């Protein structure tokens, strides 16, 4: 656990809750203002206890859980922490019912990812009274910190970026931040036009100083991140196969080699490439 951002009013801590012992795949964040705080993207159900212990070790009372979207590697442990701390969960309206009754979401993840998804843990049911649906562009004071929510579809219809000051928690809307590369996170069902619009919103309209990636860590070069991601998207969209992509893109090779044996995340490059391919096919090759 390490502080990645300090301001006069709060500190943001990053921690890696990976259950697989693989450092740097998934980050969760604790935002603390004195003894008050909240968690952004706590990660898997199987690692939620570790995230909560980290908050308690800082002397932080968790007053809320914020999720960028409801996929298991971001929000699987949200209900566990919410129930333990009697804290609400803030989520995009399209994801609210899946937080309350996550059975179908878990089954869908298992059908796509396989046994690795099951090993990450089935999310707990969460009473609807503990779920707060966000408003696009809306802001709330949470644990003494002003937090704003920005709906950013594309990766998923239920995706939102979350900003505090000039820092933005990107979820998967800005892709993967890995080894100096910015790679797409574009699994089916992808809406690439909305994905690109979300990239422009985050890196442009929100004018961030730092991007805080769930996959993973901080990027202090938001414009470079956006340009790098859009350039990669163009390469991935024109690749005819995984082999061609790995020949043409150093970034794709780096991510593929790093994740190909990592539970839950193996197949990440293939799924993202498939999402782009299906989108291009639906659009008749117009991209």
For each residue, the residues with C-beta under 8 A, 3 or more apart:
1: 13 14 15 30 54 57 58
2: 13 14 15
3: 6 11 12 13
4: 12 13 14 29 212 217 218
5: 11 12 167 210 212 218
6: 3 11 12
7: 10 11 165
8:
9: 33 144 145
10: 7 31 32 33 144 145 164
11: 3 5 6 7 31 32 33
12: 3 4 5 6 29 30 31 32 164 167 212
13: 1 2 3 4 29 30 31 32 54 58
14: 1 2 4 27 28 29 212 217 218
15: 1 2 27 28 29 30 50 51 54
16: 23 24 25 26 27 28 216
17: 26 27 28 42 43 44 47 48 50 51 77
18: 21 22 23 24 25 26 43 47
19: 44 46 47 119 120
20: 25 262 263 264
21: 18
22: 18 25 262
23: 16 18
24: 16 18 27 178 216 217
25: 16 18 20 22 215 216 259 262 265
26: 16 17 18 43 44 73 214 215 216
27: 14 15 16 17 24 41 212 213 214 215 216 217
28: 14 15 16 17 39 40 41 42 43 51 214
29: 4 12 13 14 15 39 40 41 169 212
30: 1 12 13 15 37 38 39 40 51 54 55 58 60
31: 10 11 12 13 37 38 39 40 143 145 164
32: 10 11 12 13 35 36 37 55 58 60
33: 9 10 11 36 37 143 144 145
34: 144
35: 32 59 60 61
36: 32 33 60 61 63 143 144
37: 30 31 32 33 55 58 60 61 62 63 143
38: 30 31 62 63 64 65 66 87 142 143 145 147
39: 28 29 30 31 42 51 55 62 64 65 66 81
40: 28 29 30 31 66 67 68 162 169 212
41: 27 28 29 66 67 68 74 75 169 171 214
42: 17 28 39 47 48 51 65 67 75 76 77 78 80 81
43: 17 18 26 28 47 48 51 73 74 76 77
44: 17 19 26 47 48 72 73 76 77 120 121 264
45: 48 72 76 77 79 80 120 121 122 123 124
46: 19 76 77 119 120 121
47: 17 18 19 42 43 44 50 51 77
48: 17 42 43 44 45 51 52 76 77 78 80 81 121
49: 52 53 80
50: 15 17 47 53 54
51: 15 17 28 30 39 42 43 47 48 54 55 77 81
52: 48 49 55 56 62 80 81 84 85
53: 49 50 56 57
54: 1 13 15 30 50 51 57 58
55: 30 32 37 39 51 52 58 60 62
56: 52 53 59 60
57: 1 53 54
58: 1 13 30 32 37 54 55
59: 35 56
60: 30 32 35 36 37 55 56
61: 35 36 37 85
62: 37 38 39 52 55 65 81 85 87
63: 36 37 38 85 87 142 143
64: 38 39 87 88 89 90 142 143
65: 38 39 42 62 78 81 82 87 88 89 90
66: 38 39 40 41 89 90 142 147 162 169
67: 40 41 42 70 74 75 78 89 90 91 95 99
68: 40 41 74 75 159 160 161 162 169 170 171 172 173 214
69: 74 75 92 95 155 156 158 159 160 171 172
70: 67 74 75 91 92 95 98 99 102 105 156 158
71: 74 75 76 109 156 172
72: 44 45 75 76 105 106 109 117 120 121 123 264
73: 26 43 44 76 120 214 215 264 265
74: 41 43 67 68 69 70 71 171 172 214
75: 41 42 67 68 69 70 71 72 78 89 91 95 99 123
76: 42 43 44 45 46 48 71 72 73 120 121 123
77: 17 42 43 44 45 46 47 48 51 80 81 121 123
78: 42 48 65 67 75 81 82 89 91 99 123 126
79: 45 82 83 89 99 102 123 124 125 126
80: 42 45 48 49 52 77 83 84 123 124
81: 39 42 48 51 52 62 65 77 78 84 85 87
82: 65 78 79 85 86 87 88 89 126 130
83: 79 80 86 124 126 130
84: 52 80 81
85: 52 61 62 63 81 82
86: 82 83
87: 38 62 63 64 65 81 82 130
88: 64 65 82 130 131 132
89: 64 65 66 67 75 78 79 82 99 126 130 131 132
90: 64 65 66 67 132 134 140 142 147 149
91: 67 70 75 78 95 96 99 131 132 133 134 158 160
92: 69 70 95 96 133 134 149 151 158 159 160
93: 96 133 134 158
94: 157 158
95: 67 69 70 75 91 92 98 99 158
96: 91 92 93 99 100 128 131 133
97: 100 101
98: 70 95 101 102 104 105 158
99: 67 70 75 78 79 89 91 95 96 102 123 126 131
100: 96 97 125 126 127 128 131
101: 97 98 104 125
102: 70 79 98 99 105 106 122 123 124 125 126
103: 106 107 122
104: 98 101 107 108
105: 70 72 98 102 108 109 123
106: 72 102 103 109 110 117 122 123
107: 103 104 110 111
108: 104 105 111 112
109: 71 72 105 106 112 113 117
110: 106 107 113 114 115 117 118
111: 107 108
112: 108 109 117 187 271
113: 109 110 116 117 264 267
114: 110 117 118
115: 110 118 119
116: 113 119 120 263 264 266
117: 72 106 109 110 112 113 114 120 264
118: 110 114 115 122
119: 19 46 115 116 263 264
120: 19 44 45 46 72 73 76 116 117 264
121: 44 45 46 48 72 76 77
122: 45 102 103 106 118
123: 45 72 75 76 77 78 79 80 99 102 105 106
124: 45 79 80 83 102
125: 79 100 101 102
126: 78 79 82 83 89 99 100 102 130 131
127: 100 130 131
128: 96 100 131
129:
130: 82 83 87 88 89 126 127
131: 88 89 91 96 99 100 126 127 128
132: 88 89 90 91
133: 91 92 93 96
134: 90 91 92 93 138 149 151 160
135: 138 149
136: 149 150 151 160
137: 148 149 150
138: 134 135 148 149
139: 146 147 148 149
140: 90 146 147 148 149
141: 144 145 146 147
142: 38 63 64 66 90 145 147
143: 31 33 36 37 38 63 64
144: 9 10 33 34 36 141
145: 9 10 31 33 38 141 142 164
146: 139 140 141 164 165
147: 38 66 90 139 140 141 142 162 163 164
148: 137 138 139 140 162 163 164
149: 90 92 134 135 136 137 138 139 140 160 161 162
150: 136 137 160 161 162 163 201 202 206
151: 92 134 136 159 160
152: 155 159 160 161 171 173 198 201 202
153: 156 157 158 159 191 194 195 198
154: 159 173 186 190 191 192 193 194 195 196 197 198
155: 69 152 159 171 172 173 185 186 187 190 195 198
156: 69 70 71 153 159 172
157: 94 153 191
158: 69 70 91 92 93 94 95 98 153
159: 68 69 92 151 152 153 154 155 156 171 172 173 198
160: 68 69 91 92 134 136 149 150 151 152 171
161: 68 149 150 152 168 169 170 171 173 198 201 202 206
162: 40 66 68 147 148 149 150 168 169 171
163: 147 148 150 166 167 168 169 206 208
164: 10 12 31 145 146 147 148 167
165: 7 146
166: 163 207 208 209 210
167: 5 12 163 164 208 209 210 211 212
168: 161 162 163 202 206 208 210 211 212 222
169: 29 40 41 66 68 161 162 163 212 214
170: 68 161 173 174 202 211 212 213 214
171: 41 68 69 74 152 155 159 160 161 162 214
172: 68 69 71 74 155 156 159 175 176 185 214 215
173: 68 152 154 155 159 161 170 195 198 199 202
174: 170 177 182 199 202 203 211 213 225 226 229
175: 172 182 183 184 185 186 229 232
176: 172 181 182 183 184 185 213 215 216 255 268
177: 174 181 182 211 213 215 216 217 219 225
178: 24 181 183 215 216 251 254 255 258
179: 254 255 258
180:
181: 176 177 178 228 232 250 251 254 255
182: 174 175 176 177 219 225 228 229 232 251
183: 175 176 178 229 232 251 252 255 269 272
184: 175 176 195 229 232 233 236 272 276
185: 155 172 175 176 215 268 272
186: 154 155 175 190 192 195 233 236 272 273 275 276 279
187: 112 155 190 271 272 274 275
188: 271 274 275 278
189: 275 278
190: 154 155 186 187 195 275 276 278 279
191: 153 154 157 194 195 279
192: 154 186 195 196 233 237 276 279 280 287
193: 154 196 197
194: 153 154 191 197 198
195: 153 154 155 173 184 186 190 191 192 198 199 233
196: 154 192 193 199 200 230 233
197: 154 193 194 200 201
198: 152 153 154 155 159 161 173 194 195 201 202
199: 173 174 195 196 202 203 226 229 230
200: 196 197 203 204 205 226
201: 150 152 161 197 198 204 205 206
202: 150 152 161 168 170 173 174 198 199 205 206 208 211 222 226
203: 174 199 200 206 208 211 222 223 225 226
204: 200 201 207 226
205: 200 201 202
206: 150 161 163 168 201 202 203
207: 166 204
208: 163 166 167 168 202 203 211 222
209: 166 167 220 222
210: 5 166 167 168 218 219 220 222
211: 167 168 170 174 177 202 203 208 218 219 222 225
212: 4 5 12 14 27 29 40 167 168 169 170 217 218
213: 27 170 174 176 177 216 217 218 219
214: 26 27 28 41 68 73 74 169 170 171 172
215: 25 26 27 73 172 176 177 178 185
216: 16 24 25 26 27 176 177 178 213
217: 4 14 24 27 177 212 213
218: 4 5 14 210 211 212 213
219: 177 182 210 211 213 222 224 225
220: 209 210
221: 224 225
222: 168 202 203 208 209 210 211 219 225 226
223: 203 226 227
224: 219 221 227 228
225: 174 177 182 203 211 219 221 222 228 229
226: 174 199 200 202 203 204 222 223 229 230
227: 223 224 230 231
228: 181 182 224 225 231 232 251
229: 174 175 182 183 184 199 225 226 232 233
230: 196 199 226 227 233 234
231: 227 228 234 235
232: 175 181 182 183 184 228 229 235 236 249 251 252
233: 184 186 192 195 196 229 230 236 237 276
234: 230 231 237 238
235: 231 232 238 239 245 248 249 252
236: 184 186 232 233 239 245 249 252 272 273 276
237: 192 233 234 276 280 287
238: 234 235
239: 235 236 242 244 245 248 249 273
240: 244
241: 244 245
242: 239 245 246 269 270 273
243: 246 247
244: 239 240 241 247 248
245: 235 236 239 241 242 248 249 252 269 273
246: 242 243 249 252 253 256
247: 243 244
248: 235 239 244 245 252
249: 232 235 236 239 245 246 252 253
250: 181 253 254
251: 178 181 182 183 228 232 254 255
252: 183 232 235 236 245 246 248 249 255 256 269
253: 246 249 250 256 257
254: 178 179 181 250 251 257 258
255: 176 178 179 181 183 251 252 258 259 268 269
256: 246 252 253 259 260 269
257: 253 254 260
258: 178 179 254 255 262
259: 25 255 256 262 265 266 268 269
260: 256 257 266
261: 266
262: 20 22 25 258 259 265 266
263: 20 116 119 266
264: 20 44 72 73 113 116 117 119 120
265: 25 73 259 262 268
266: 116 259 260 261 262 263
267: 113 270 271
268: 176 185 255 259 265 271 272
269: 183 242 245 252 255 256 259 272 273
270: 242 267 273 274
271: 112 187 188 267 268 274 275
272: 183 184 185 186 187 236 268 269 275 276
273: 186 236 239 242 245 269 270 276 277
274: 187 188 270 271 277 278
275: 186 187 188 189 190 271 272 278 279
276: 184 186 190 192 233 236 237 272 273 279 280
277: 273 274 280 281
278: 188 189 190 274 275 281 282
279: 186 190 191 192 275 276 282 283
280: 192 237 276 277 283 285 286 287
281: 277 278 284 285
282: 278 279
283: 279 280 286 287
284: 281
285: 280 281
286: 280 283
287: 192 237 280 283
